Amino acid sequence: MAKYNFSTKSISSELLEAITDAIKNKSYGSVEIYIQDYQVTQITERTIKKLDPNSGVLPDKRQSTDSK
């Protein structure tokens, strides 16, 4: 297993890549970065799915209104 430098004193390309991967393609949500003794020890990703308050259905599950 490769050893990565996740120090906050000298930001490595591996740390930047880990953070970038966590925030990619997030339309709603959050990313938490935990630091202990100048080391990133954890990156937590939370994804939020917004509901349409009028239908109570997830936006990507609604029926299309386009006629075909």
N, C-alpha and C positions, 0 to 999 in steps of 0.2 A: 504494500500500500504506500502510495506516495505521501510524503510529508509536505504540507503546505504552510506558508507563512501568512497567518491571518492577523498580524500585528497592526494596531492602529497608529503606531509610530512611524511605520514605513509601509504604505499601502501597496500591496503586491498586485500583479495582474490577476492572480488566482482569486484574491479577495474581491476585486472589482468584477470578475466574471461571475462569482457566486451571487453577488448582490444584483448584478444585471439579470441573471437568470431568474432571480426571485421576483423581479418587477416586470419582466417581459409579459406581454399579453394580459395584463391585469386591467380590466375595465372598471372594476370596483373591488376594493379590498384594502389590505394593509400589509406592510412588511416591517417586522420588528427585528432589530439587530441588537443582540446582547453582547456586552463587552465586560470582561473581567481581567484586571491586571494588564490592560493594554492589548488584550487578545479578543478577537471575535470568537465567542464560544457557541453561538447559536444564531440562526436566521430562521425566523418563523414567518410563514406565509399564511394569510387569511384571505379567503375568497368570499365575496358577498354576492348573492344572487338577488337582484331587485325584483320585487313583484309588481305587477300592474295593479294599482289599488282599485281600478274599476272592474277588472275581471277576476282578480285573485289567481291568475295564471302567470307563470313565468313568461316574460316577453318573447322568448324564442319558441314557445309552444302555442302561441296564438294562431288561429286560422288566418290565412291570407285573405284580404278583402278584394284582391284582384280577380276579375272574372276571366275565365279562359274558355 
